[in-house]
Amino acid sequence: MAYVRVMMRVLAIVTTVGLFMAGGVAGASQTDQVRLPISKAESEPESGSVVVAKGDHLWKISARRLGGHATDSEIAPYWRDVIRLNTPNLRSGDPDLIYPGEVVALP
């Protein structure tokens, strides 16, 4: 089912942008990789990790994981655990500087 959604999205993007041609996608070879935008929900695996999206920070990720009704006093201890768990593995080594595409482990 997910494959069908992805293929429908590819077709919609290709036809919207006007790249659809009888011979395939203009300027693309069979070995070229195409990177498609995905929604935030699709970027969060069911497991105990999340892929950082543009504009994310560890507090926002922690709050999202705990749900929309979590208070700051509920988020703070979880956020500290996220920082402790991920600081050694972050590309920057700084929990205040995370990059889109990085994988953040969740406790």
Backbone as CSV, one residue per row, in Angstrom:
resi,resn,N_x,N_y,N_z,CA_x,CA_y,CA_z,C_x,C_y,C_z
1,MET,0.817,-1.185,0.000,0.000,0.000,0.000,0.867,1.257,0.000
2,ALA,1.945,1.249,0.797,2.838,2.411,0.833,3.501,2.609,-0.529
3,TYR,3.832,1.517,-1.208,4.441,1.597,-2.531,3.514,2.308,-3.505
4,VAL,2.240,1.994,-3.440,1.263,2.611,-4.338,1.183,4.115,-4.071
5,ARG,1.176,4.519,-2.777,1.128,5.950,-2.437,2.366,6.661,-2.968
6,VAL,3.523,6.042,-2.829,4.759,6.661,-3.305,4.728,6.809,-4.823
7,MET,4.307,5.767,-5.513,4.261,5.833,-6.972,3.246,6.868,-7.453
8,MET,2.118,6.990,-6.748,1.140,8.014,-7.123,1.725,9.410,-6.917
9,ARG,2.491,9.584,-5.845,3.132,10.871,-5.577,4.169,11.188,-6.655
10,VAL,4.952,10.184,-7.048,5.958,10.378,-8.103,5.282,10.818,-9.388
11,LEU,4.223,10.142,-9.766,3.509,10.491,-10.993,2.939,11.903,-10.906
12,ALA,2.384,12.255,-9.749,1.820,13.601,-9.581,2.911,14.671,-9.691
13,ILE,4.065,14.423,-9.080,5.165,15.394,-9.134,5.687,15.523,-10.557
14,VAL,5.899,14.389,-11.218,6.455,14.403,-12.566,5.517,15.111,-13.534
15,THR,4.229,14.821,-13.453,3.298,15.459,-14.383,3.079,16.922,-14.034
16,THR,3.100,17.280,-12.756,2.929,18.673,-12.353,4.103,19.518,-12.817
17,VAL,5.291,19.001,-12.676,6.486,19.744,-13.056,6.664,19.749,-14.566
18,GLY,6.013,18.844,-15.256,6.096,18.803,-16.704,7.289,18.037,-17.222
19,LEU,7.807,17.109,-16.439,8.986,16.350,-16.862,8.621,15.042,-17.538
20,PHE,7.344,14.723,-17.590,6.946,13.443,-18.169,7.090,13.489,-19.680
21,MET,7.823,12.546,-20.197,8.015,12.445,-21.645,7.841,10.996,-22.036
22,ALA,7.624,10.728,-23.296,7.406,9.356,-23.761,8.584,8.457,-23.414
23,GLY,9.792,8.991,-23.426,10.972,8.189,-23.166,11.345,8.115,-21.704
24,GLY,10.644,8.761,-20.814,10.961,8.742,-19.398,11.085,10.149,-18.862
25,VAL,11.766,10.293,-17.758,11.935,11.593,-17.129,13.070,12.322,-17.828
26,ALA,12.836,13.571,-18.191,13.821,14.357,-18.936,15.134,14.455,-18.183
27,GLY,16.209,14.129,-18.847,17.543,14.301,-18.285,17.940,13.270,-17.252
28,ALA,17.118,12.272,-16.984,17.443,11.278,-15.963,17.838,9.970,-16.626
29,SER,18.855,9.361,-16.077,19.220,8.027,-16.554,18.665,6.999,-15.584
30,GLN,18.780,5.742,-15.925,18.239,4.698,-15.066,18.991,4.583,-13.757
31,THR,20.194,5.108,-13.678,20.979,5.005,-12.454,20.831,6.224,-11.554
32,ASP,20.166,7.287,-12.037,19.969,8.480,-11.214,19.009,8.173,-10.073
33,GLN,19.270,8.774,-8.910,18.382,8.628,-7.767,17.510,9.868,-7.673
34,VAL,16.253,9.663,-7.357,15.319,10.766,-7.194,14.937,10.820,-5.731
35,ARG,15.051,11.996,-5.119,14.706,12.175,-3.713,13.379,12.912,-3.635
36,LEU,12.381,12.270,-3.047,11.051,12.838,-2.967,10.801,13.406,-1.582
37,PRO,10.034,14.501,-1.482,9.668,15.012,-0.167,8.698,14.053,0.506
38,ILE,8.849,13.893,1.809,7.931,13.039,2.548,7.367,13.819,3.710
39,SER,6.235,13.406,4.173,5.611,14.103,5.295,6.338,13.753,6.582
40,LYS,6.144,14.579,7.604,6.775,14.350,8.897,6.349,13.012,9.481
41,ALA,5.083,12.632,9.294,4.590,11.358,9.827,5.309,10.185,9.178
42,GLU,5.609,10.272,7.887,6.308,9.185,7.210,7.773,9.132,7.603
43,SER,8.338,10.254,8.101,9.746,10.276,8.461,9.994,9.730,9.859
44,GLU,8.950,9.456,10.608,9.100,8.944,11.956,8.801,7.454,11.987
45,PRO,9.850,6.654,12.079,9.629,5.214,12.117,8.888,4.807,13.388
46,GLU,8.264,3.648,13.353,7.527,3.138,14.502,8.472,2.789,15.655
47,SER,9.736,2.537,15.333,10.694,2.144,16.359,11.043,3.329,17.246
48,GLY,12.017,3.173,18.081,12.403,4.201,19.027,13.357,5.223,18.456
49,SER,13.106,5.706,17.250,13.951,6.744,16.679,13.129,7.638,15.773
50,VAL,13.705,8.789,15.429,13.046,9.739,14.549,14.097,10.362,13.635
51,VAL,13.709,10.656,12.413,14.585,11.340,11.472,14.321,12.837,11.614
52,VAL,15.366,13.606,11.854,15.237,15.044,12.064,14.781,15.716,10.767
53,ALA,13.758,16.556,10.884,13.261,17.341,9.754,13.728,18.788,9.922
54,LYS,13.698,19.547,8.833,14.086,20.952,8.891,13.225,21.667,9.935
55,GLY,13.867,22.427,10.808,13.156,23.161,11.850,12.994,22.401,13.153
56,ASP,13.372,21.135,13.176,13.270,20.350,14.408,14.361,20.730,15.391
57,HIS,14.075,20.526,16.648,15.063,20.582,17.719,14.642,19.530,18.730
58,LEU,15.532,19.188,19.650,15.267,18.057,20.532,14.049,18.276,21.425
59,TRP,13.788,19.516,21.826,12.591,19.784,22.636,11.334,19.494,21.813
60,LYS,11.301,19.968,20.579,10.132,19.760,19.718,9.915,18.273,19.460
61,ILE,10.997,17.548,19.226,10.898,16.104,18.987,10.368,15.411,20.238
62,SER,10.868,15.816,21.405,10.417,15.225,22.671,8.941,15.510,22.906
63,ALA,8.528,16.744,22.676,7.127,17.123,22.872,6.219,16.354,21.923
64,ARG,6.638,16.211,20.671,5.847,15.484,19.679,5.709,14.016,20.089
65,ARG,6.784,13.449,20.616,6.761,12.035,21.022,5.807,11.806,22.198
66,LEU,5.749,12.784,23.120,4.899,12.632,24.300,3.442,12.992,24.031
67,GLY,3.180,13.638,22.919,1.800,13.972,22.578,1.523,15.452,22.754
68,GLY,0.489,15.916,22.090,0.164,17.332,22.051,-0.261,17.939,23.372
69,HIS,-0.644,17.127,24.339,-1.135,17.675,25.603,-0.099,17.618,26.727
70,ALA,1.129,17.252,26.406,2.178,17.171,27.429,2.579,18.578,27.876
71,THR,2.778,18.739,29.161,3.190,20.031,29.715,4.711,20.129,29.699
72,ASP,5.223,21.345,29.882,6.676,21.538,29.938,7.306,20.695,31.041
73,SER,6.622,20.576,32.176,7.192,19.791,33.285,7.198,18.295,32.964
74,GLU,6.365,17.845,32.048,6.393,16.451,31.610,7.430,16.241,30.516
75,ILE,7.610,17.254,29.678,8.550,17.140,28.561,10.002,17.215,29.047
76,ALA,10.280,18.087,30.025,11.657,18.366,30.456,12.459,17.117,30.824
77,PRO,11.958,16.202,31.665,12.783,15.027,31.993,13.019,14.113,30.784
78,TYR,12.012,13.984,29.937,12.169,13.160,28.737,13.196,13.794,27.803
79,TRP,13.123,15.110,27.632,14.060,15.867,26.796,15.488,15.670,27.272
80,ARG,15.710,15.713,28.618,17.058,15.485,29.172,17.560,14.083,28.821
81,ASP,16.661,13.097,28.880,17.045,11.727,28.509,17.413,11.647,27.023
82,VAL,16.670,12.347,26.171,16.967,12.378,24.733,18.350,12.982,24.511
83,ILE,18.657,14.066,25.220,19.974,14.709,25.101,21.078,13.751,25.530
84,ARG,20.923,13.119,26.700,21.940,12.186,27.206,22.162,11.033,26.235
85,LEU,21.083,10.524,25.663,21.167,9.377,24.767,21.823,9.717,23.430
86,ASN,21.638,10.944,22.945,22.046,11.276,21.580,23.295,12.127,21.439
87,THR,23.704,12.864,22.445,24.842,13.772,22.313,26.088,13.088,21.745
88,PRO,26.458,11.899,22.199,27.669,11.272,21.640,27.552,10.912,20.156
89,ASN,26.331,10.759,19.652,26.144,10.294,18.276,25.779,11.398,17.295
90,LEU,25.586,12.622,17.764,25.222,13.717,16.868,26.422,14.153,16.048
91,ARG,26.179,14.489,14.804,27.256,14.923,13.900,28.015,16.102,14.496
92,SER,27.293,17.066,15.075,27.942,18.252,15.640,28.478,18.002,17.044
93,GLY,27.955,16.981,17.726,28.316,16.748,19.114,27.617,17.705,20.061
94,ASP,26.773,18.592,19.525,26.072,19.617,20.295,24.573,19.383,20.174
95,PRO,23.871,19.115,21.287,22.435,18.851,21.195,21.621,20.063,20.742
96,ASP,22.223,21.254,20.746,21.544,22.441,20.241,21.710,22.598,18.736
97,LEU,22.491,21.727,18.110,22.748,21.819,16.675,22.561,20.441,16.048
98,ILE,21.336,20.197,15.569,21.048,18.948,14.888,20.689,19.256,13.437
99,TYR,20.942,18.302,12.565,20.775,18.514,11.127,19.632,17.667,10.572
100,PRO,18.907,18.183,9.590,17.893,17.373,8.920,18.521,16.104,8.356
101,GLY,17.819,15.006,8.550,18.308,13.713,8.080,19.012,12.902,9.148
102,GLU,19.455,13.558,10.231,20.067,12.809,11.324,18.997,11.944,12.006
103,VAL,19.420,10.816,12.526,18.501,9.947,13.253,18.728,10.148,14.741
104,VAL,17.642,10.466,15.444,17.690,10.691,16.881,17.009,9.518,17.558
105,ALA,17.726,8.870,18.477,17.162,7.759,19.225,16.269,8.297,20.342
106,LEU,15.176,7.624,20.588,14.242,8.038,21.634,14.207,6.982,22.740
107,PRO,14.243,7.440,23.989,14.202,6.481,25.099,12.851,5.792,25.218
